[in-house]
Amino acid sequence: MTDEKRAEEWREYYARTGDRPPRETLLFALERFEAEGRQGFAVDLGCGGARDTVELLRRGWSVLAVDAQASAIEQLLSRPDLARHGDRLQGLVSRFEAAHWPAADLVNSGFALPLCPKPEFLAMWARIRQSLTPGGRFSGHLYGDRDEWAGDPTNAHFSLAEMHDLLADYEVEHFREEEEDSTTPRGKTKHWHIFHIVARKPGVDEEAR
């Protein structure tokens, strides 16, 4: 497949998914921030069609949207409905395991984060926590070990016990395990095993206890 053909397929994918509502994990995290009277800077890793980025902007957040596909960032930055947000929106073309970003109040990733080899994922997971400000949150999804794609060395999958280890240094505010057969946005049937997560990094005083 040529690069041009692949880019066109991604554009079609973003067109199909971009108007979907924001994900429940993001909404849960934003409700917690709003209850604290807090908003700030978010990183949306693997932003894709920007369904979560748009919601963050709508609620007054500044956002760095990251995606490996240049077409995702081009499409996002060219949207006329987002022009009013001005310098609150930045885009970065990069695989998320290679991306670097400043301190963030929220790191969000909808279904994209595990799409890299496990060693790279684990290094990135440590970097995510390091980048979060005290009281900052991660919202997103990881894949379980019964997912249809488990065993693919280009993805990262985790058992429930491994998930507990990954989240040991967080206050877990939302955790839902899901396993079902459904159709992907590309129209293919797939068995999913997904962990839906919102996790809060303790504040400075909390970590000292």
N, C-alpha and C positions, 0 to 999 in steps of 0.2 A: 504494500500500500504506500502510495506517495505521501509526502508530508502535506501536500495541498489537499489530498483526499481525506487524510486523517483530520486536518484542521476543519474541513467542511463538516465531517461527522460530529466533531465536538460542537461546532456552532449549532447544528441541528439539535444536539442533546441539550444545550443550554436553552434553546428556544422552547423545548418541551418542558423543562423543569424550572425555568427562571420565575414563572408566575405562581409557583406553588407557595403555600404559606410557610412562614418560618418554622423551624423544627421545634419540637416541644422542649428539648433540652435547653435551647437558647432562651425560649420564653420563660422557662423556670428560673434560669440564672438571672435574667433581667428583672423578674419580679423580686428576687432576693435583693438585687442591687437597689431597686426602687424603694423597697421597704427600709433600706439603710440610708436613703437619700443620697445615693452615690451613682455617678456615671463617670466615664473617662475614656480611656483608649483601649480598643480591642483589636486583636489580630484574628482574621478569619482564614484559617489554613485550608487550602483546597476549596476556594470560594465558589467555583463552578458557575452556575447560573445566577448567583448572588442573592438567593432568597433570604439568607441570614444577614448578609451585608446590608441589604436594603432596610431590613427591620432595625438594625443597629443605628443606621443613619437617621431613620425616622424618629428614633427615641433620643437623639441628640449626642450619640457617641461619635468619636473619631475612630476611623477604621483603616487598618492596613489589610487589604485583600490580597491574598497570595494564591497563585495557581501556576501549575507547570505549563498550562496551555496559554500561549500568548493570546489566542482568540478569546479566552475568558476575560482577560484583563482589558483587552481592546474593547470588547463589547460592553463591559461594565463602565469604563471611563467615558465611552461615547454616548451613554444613555442620557437623553435630554432631561428626563425627569429627575436625574441626580445632580444636574449642574448647579442647583441652588445650594448644595452642600459644600461646594467650594473646596477649601483646603482641609476639610474634615475627612476626605476620602483620598487614599493613596493606593496605588496598585503595584504589585511586584510579581514579575514572571520568574518563578523558581520552583523547583521541587521543594516541598515543605521541609524535608529532612536536611536540605542544604540551605534553607533560608535562615536569616538572622533578623532580629527585630529588637527594638528597645523594650524597656520595662513596660508591662501591660497589666491592665486591671482585669482583662478577660482574654483568654485564648479559646477560640471556638473552632470546632472542626466537625462538620456533618458528614459522616460515613467515609471520609477521605483519609483520615490519619493512619489506618492500618495498611494502606496500600504501598508498603515499602518493606524491605527485608527486616526481620526481627532485630538484628544488631543495630541497624540504623534507627529503627523505631525506638529502641531503648535509650539510645543516646539523645534522640530528639525529645523523648518524654522527660528526661532529666533536665534538658534545656528549657522545656516549657515551664516546669516548676520553678526553675531558677529565675526565669523572666517575670513571673507573676509578682506583683506587688503584694505586701502583707494584706490578707483579706481578699486577694484576687481569686478568680475562679477559672476552672476549665469546664467547658461544656462541649459534649460531643458523643461520639460512638466508637466503640472498639468491637472487634469481631471475636466470637467464641470459637472454641476448638471443634465444635460440631457444625460449623458453617461449611457450605459446599466448597468454598475455596480453600479450606484448611489443607495444608500440605503443599500449597503453592509457595515456593521459597521466596517469591517476590512480595508476599503479603505477610502480615504479622497476626497471629491468632493466639488466644489466651484461654486457659482453663479458668474456672471460677476461683480456684486457689491462687492462680497467678494474678487475677484481677485484684484480689485482696492485697497482695503484695504491692502491686502498682499504686494502689490508693492508700497505702498505709500512712503516708505523711500528710494526708488531706483529711478534712472533715467532709465526709460524703453526705451531700444534701439530697441527692436524688440518684437512685440506682434501680434500673429495671432491666431484667433479662428477658429477651424475646427470642422465640424460635418458631419459625413458620415457613411455609412454602408460599411464594408470591412471585409476581412478575417484576422484573427490573424496569427502570425507565427506558431501556433499550428493547423491551418487549420479550426478554428471555425469562423462562421459569428458573427459579433458584431457591435452594434451601438456605434460609438465613438463620444465623445464630448471632445475636447482637446484644451488646451491653449499652444501654442508654445512661449517660453519666452527667451529673453536675457535682463538682468537687471544689471545695473552698480551701485555699492555702491559709493556714492559721496566721493571725496577726503576730506582731513582734512579741507582745506580752503573752500571748497564748503559747507561742513556741518556747518561751522561757520557762513555762510551768512544767 
